[in-house]
Amino acid sequence: MNERSAYLDDDATYFKGKLKAGAHTVSVDAFEFQNKEDIDMPWAFTANINAESTTETTDFMYLSMPVIEALTTNPFNAEKRNFPIEFHYPYAYKYIIDIQLPEGYVVEALPAEKILKTEDGGITFVYRCSEHQGRIQAKIDFGVSNLRYAPELYGMLKLMYDQITAVTGEQIVLKRQT
C-alpha cells in the first residue's frame, strides 16, 4: 500500500525516485498504471524511460540497466548479526525492461541468466536478458515471502544480496556493425 500511496501523491517524482541514481539523465515520457487504487489486485506500471546510462568507445557501447534502486544496494552491511532479520511484509516485484538497439549496433555480450533463492524459497531472484529482432529485453523477478530469518542465516542473506547487486550492475555490450 505504501507504493500506491507514494504514486498517488506525486506520480512523476515517484518514477524518478525509483530509478537508479547512476543513470546520468533520466526522463519518463509516458506511463500507465494498472490497479492503482484496487488493493486486492497486483499493482503494475508501464513506462517509457529514457536514460543516458551508456559509455561509448570507438566500436563498442556499454549499457547499464536503469534498474530500481532497491536491487542495486545490499541492505546487509554488517559482518555479523545477533538478532533475527525481519521483513515488514511479503512483496514481489517484476520488472521488464525493453531496449531498442541503436542503429548500427549488434549485441556483443549480455549478462548471464541468474536464478537465486533461499533454501526455504522465501526469497527469490530471477534475472534473464535476451535479444530478439533488434531489441534487448531484461526480466527481473524478485520476491520476499518469508518474513523472518534467524541470525545464523544472516551470512547467506548477505551473500545472496551481494550476488543480486552484482548481477544488476552488469553491463550489456554492443558492437558497431562494420
C-alpha positions in Angstrom: 0.0 0.0 0.0 2.9 2.4 0.6 3.9 2.2 -3.1 0.4 3.1 -4.2 0.3 6.0 -1.7 3.6 7.3 -2.9 2.5 7.2 -6.5 -0.9 8.8 -5.9 0.8 11.7 -4.1 3.1 12.6 -7.0 3.5 10.2 -9.9 6.4 12.0 -11.7 8.5 12.2 -8.5 7.7 8.5 -7.8 9.3 7.3 -11.0 12.4 9.3 -10.7 12.9 8.3 -7.1 12.7 4.6 -8.1 15.3 4.8 -10.8 18.9 4.1 -10.1 20.8 7.3 -9.4 23.7 6.1 -11.6 21.9 6.9 -14.8 23.2 10.3 -16.0 20.0 11.7 -17.4 16.5 10.2 -16.8 13.3 11.2 -18.4 9.9 9.5 -18.1 7.9 10.0 -21.4 4.8 8.1 -20.9 3.5 5.8 -18.2 0.4 3.9 -17.3 -0.7 2.3 -14.0 -2.9 -0.8 -13.7 -4.9 -1.4 -10.5 -3.5 1.7 -8.8 -6.4 2.0 -6.4 -7.6 -1.6 -6.1 -5.5 -3.1 -3.3 -6.9 -6.6 -4.0 -5.2 -6.7 -7.4 -1.5 -6.6 -8.3 -0.1 -3.2 -8.9 1.7 -2.7 -12.2 3.0 0.1 -14.3 4.4 0.5 -17.8 6.7 3.4 -18.7 8.8 4.7 -21.5 12.1 5.7 -19.8 15.0 7.4 -21.5 18.2 7.0 -19.6 21.6 8.1 -20.8 23.5 5.4 -19.0 25.9 4.4 -21.7 29.7 4.6 -22.2 30.7 4.6 -25.8 34.1 3.9 -27.3 35.1 3.7 -30.9 33.5 0.4 -31.7 31.6 -0.6 -28.5 28.8 0.8 -26.4 28.3 -0.3 -22.8 24.7 -0.1 -21.4 23.9 0.0 -17.7 20.3 -1.0 -17.0 18.1 1.6 -15.4 17.4 -0.7 -12.5 15.3 0.1 -9.5 17.4 1.4 -6.6 16.3 -1.4 -4.2 18.2 -4.0 -6.3 21.5 -2.1 -6.6 22.5 -1.8 -2.9 22.9 -4.5 -0.3 20.9 -3.7 2.9 23.0 -6.2 4.8 26.3 -4.4 5.5 27.4 -5.7 8.9 29.8 -8.7 9.2 27.6 -10.5 11.8 24.1 -10.2 13.1 22.9 -11.2 16.6 19.1 -10.6 16.1 16.6 -12.1 13.6 16.2 -10.5 10.2 12.7 -9.3 9.7 10.9 -8.0 6.6 7.9 -5.9 7.2 5.6 -7.6 4.7 5.7 -10.0 1.8 6.3 -8.4 -1.6 7.1 -9.3 -5.2 8.5 -7.1 -8.0 8.5 -8.0 -11.6 10.4 -5.7 -14.0 10.5 -6.0 -17.8 13.0 -3.6 -19.4 12.8 -3.4 -23.2 15.6 -1.6 -25.1 15.6 -0.8 -28.8 19.1 -1.4 -30.2 20.7 1.8 -31.5 21.0 1.9 -35.3 24.3 0.3 -36.5 24.9 -1.8 -33.4 24.6 -5.5 -32.6 24.7 -7.3 -29.3 28.3 -8.4 -28.4 27.5 -9.7 -24.8 24.6 -10.0 -22.5 24.6 -10.7 -18.8 24.1 -14.4 -18.0 20.9 -15.7 -16.6 20.9 -15.8 -12.8 18.4 -17.6 -10.5 18.8 -17.3 -6.8 16.7 -18.5 -3.9 17.0 -19.2 -0.2 16.8 -22.8 0.9 13.2 -22.3 2.1 12.2 -20.4 -1.1 11.2 -17.4 1.0 13.4 -15.0 -1.1 13.7 -15.5 -4.9 15.5 -13.6 -7.6 15.4 -14.4 -11.3 17.3 -12.3 -14.0 17.1 -13.1 -17.7 18.3 -11.0 -20.6 17.8 -11.8 -24.2 18.0 -10.2 -27.7 15.4 -10.6 -30.4 14.8 -8.7 -33.6 16.8 -5.6 -32.7 15.5 -5.3 -29.1 17.0 -6.3 -25.8 14.7 -7.5 -23.1 15.7 -7.9 -19.5 13.3 -9.5 -17.0 13.8 -9.3 -13.2 11.6 -11.1 -10.7 12.3 -10.5 -7.1 10.1 -11.6 -4.2 10.1 -12.0 -0.4 7.5 -14.3 1.2 9.3 -15.4 4.4 9.3 -12.5 6.8 11.7 -13.8 9.4 15.2 -15.3 9.3 17.3 -16.5 12.2 20.6 -14.6 12.8 22.5 -17.7 11.8 21.2 -17.2 8.2 22.5 -13.6 8.0 25.6 -14.6 6.1 23.5 -16.5 3.5 21.2 -13.4 3.0 24.2 -11.1 2.8 25.8 -13.3 0.1 22.5 -13.5 -1.8 22.1 -9.8 -1.9 25.7 -9.3 -2.9 25.0 -11.6 -5.9 21.8 -9.7 -6.7 23.6 -6.3 -6.7 26.5 -7.8 -8.8 24.0 -9.1 -11.5 22.0 -5.9 -11.7 25.3 -4.0 -12.1 26.5 -6.0 -15.1 26.6 -4.1 -18.4 25.3 -5.0 -21.9 28.0 -4.7 -24.6 27.0 -3.6 -28.0 29.4 -3.6 -31.0 29.2 -1.3 -34.0 28.5 -3.2 -37.2 31.2 -3.0 -39.8 
